[in-house]
Amino acid sequence: MPYTALQIAELIGGIVIGDSKVALSGFAPAGAAKNGDLTFAENDVYFERAQQSADALGLHLEIR
């Protein structure tokens, strides 16, 4: 079952920057993500790869 970006953000206590209605149906590493995938960037190298996967949604969490 696909979730929207907003639903994922609410589950983890995050916010969406961009289209909160984007449907997400899978996960993939940065650089390999495709349309509908959620990816993450744990450092600048992966962040750059995630940015190149324009169809994927990147997740940024701030740990406090």
Phi and psi in degrees as GROMACS dihedral restraints (atoms count N, CA, C in turn):
[ dihedral_restraints ]
;  ai    aj    ak    al  type     phi  dphi    fc
    3     4     5     6     1   -70.5    20    10
    4     5     6     7     1   146.6    20    10
    6     7     8     9     1  -113.9    20    10
    7     8     9    10     1   154.5    20    10
    9    10    11    12     1   -85.9    20    10
   10    11    12    13     1   162.6    20    10
   12    13    14    15     1   -57.8    20    10
   13    14    15    16     1   -39.0    20    10
   15    16    17    18     1   -63.6    20    10
   16    17    18    19     1   -42.1    20    10
   18    19    20    21     1   -62.7    20    10
   19    20    21    22     1   -42.1    20    10
   21    22    23    24     1   -63.6    20    10
   22    23    24    25     1   -46.5    20    10
   24    25    26    27     1   -58.5    20    10
   25    26    27    28     1   -41.9    20    10
   27    28    29    30     1   -66.2    20    10
   28    29    30    31     1   -36.6    20    10
   30    31    32    33     1   -65.3    20    10
   31    32    33    34     1   -34.4    20    10
   33    34    35    36     1  -105.3    20    10
   34    35    36    37     1     3.1    20    10
   36    37    38    39     1    74.5    20    10
   37    38    39    40     1    33.2    20    10
   39    40    41    42     1  -109.1    20    10
   40    41    42    43     1  -174.1    20    10
   42    43    44    45     1  -127.4    20    10
   43    44    45    46     1   157.2    20    10
   45    46    47    48     1  -105.2    20    10
   46    47    48    49     1   129.5    20    10
   48    49    50    51     1  -109.7    20    10
   49    50    51    52     1   108.7    20    10
   51    52    53    54     1   120.6    20    10
   52    53    54    55     1  -154.8    20    10
   54    55    56    57     1   -75.4    20    10
   55    56    57    58     1   107.0    20    10
   57    58    59    60     1   -75.1    20    10
   58    59    60    61     1    -9.0    20    10
   60    61    62    63     1   -93.8    20    10
   61    62    63    64     1     1.7    20    10
   63    64    65    66     1   -59.4    20    10
   64    65    66    67     1   129.6    20    10
   66    67    68    69     1   -86.3    20    10
   67    68    69    70     1   129.1    20    10
   69    70    71    72     1  -112.1    20    10
   70    71    72    73     1   132.0    20    10
   72    73    74    75     1  -127.9    20    10
   73    74    75    76     1     1.4    20    10
   75    76    77    78     1  -163.9    20    10
   76    77    78    79     1   177.9    20    10
   78    79    80    81     1  -126.1    20    10
   79    80    81    82     1   149.4    20    10
   81    82    83    84     1  -156.6    20    10
   82    83    84    85     1   152.8    20    10
   84    85    86    87     1   -68.2    20    10
   85    86    87    88     1   154.7    20    10
   87    88    89    90     1   -56.1    20    10
   88    89    90    91     1   138.0    20    10
   90    91    92    93     1    92.4    20    10
   91    92    93    94     1   -19.1    20    10
   93    94    95    96     1  -117.5    20    10
   94    95    96    97     1    -2.2    20    10
   96    97    98    99     1   -68.7    20    10
   97    98    99   100     1   146.0    20    10
   99   100   101   102     1  -126.4    20    10
  100   101   102   103     1  -178.8    20    10
  102   103   104   105     1   -52.3    20    10
  103   104   105   106     1   127.6    20    10
  105   106   107   108     1    92.2    20    10
  106   107   108   109     1    -2.9    20    10
  108   109   110   111     1   -92.9    20    10
  109   110   111   112     1   148.5    20    10
  111   112   113   114     1  -102.8    20    10
  112   113   114   115     1   132.3    20    10
  114   115   116   117     1  -130.4    20    10
  115   116   117   118     1   170.5    20    10
  117   118   119   120     1  -137.8    20    10
  118   119   120   121     1   159.6    20    10
  120   121   122   123     1  -130.7    20    10
  121   122   123   124     1   111.1    20    10
  123   124   125   126     1   -92.6    20    10
  124   125   126   127     1    -9.2    20    10
  126   127   128   129     1  -156.1    20    10
  127   128   129   130     1   179.3    20    10
  129   130   131   132     1   -61.6    20    10
  130   131   132   133     1   -35.9    20    10
  132   133   134   135     1   -63.2    20    10
  133   134   135   136     1   -49.0    20    10
  135   136   137   138     1   -69.6    20    10
  136   137   138   139     1   -31.6    20    10
  138   139   140   141     1   -62.5    20    10
  139   140   141   142     1   -43.1    20    10
  141   142   143   144     1   -63.2    20    10
  142   143   144   145     1   -42.0    20    10
  144   145   146   147     1   -62.7    20    10
  145   146   147   148     1   -41.4    20    10
  147   148   149   150     1   -63.6    20    10
  148   149   150   151     1   -38.3    20    10
  150   151   152   153     1   -63.7    20    10
  151   152   153   154     1   -31.1    20    10
  153   154   155   156     1   -74.9    20    10
  154   155   156   157     1   -18.3    20    10
  156   157   158   159     1   -90.4    20    10
  157   158   159   160     1    72.8    20    10
  159   160   161   162     1   -59.4    20    10
  160   161   162   163     1   -26.2    20    10
  162   163   164   165     1   -82.9    20    10
  163   164   165   166     1   -11.3    20    10
  165   166   167   168     1   -94.5    20    10
  166   167   168   169     1   161.0    20    10
  168   169   170   171     1  -103.8    20    10
  169   170   171   172     1   125.8    20    10
  171   172   173   174     1   -91.6    20    10
  172   173   174   175     1   149.1    20    10
  174   175   176   177     1  -118.3    20    10
  175   176   177   178     1   127.2    20    10
  177   178   179   180     1  -121.1    20    10
  178   179   180   181     1   123.3    20    10
  180   181   182   183     1  -118.1    20    10
  181   182   183   184     1   139.1    20    10
  183   184   185   186     1  -104.1    20    10
  184   185   186   187     1   120.2    20    10
  186   187   188   189     1   -92.8    20    10
  187   188   189   190     1   124.8    20    10
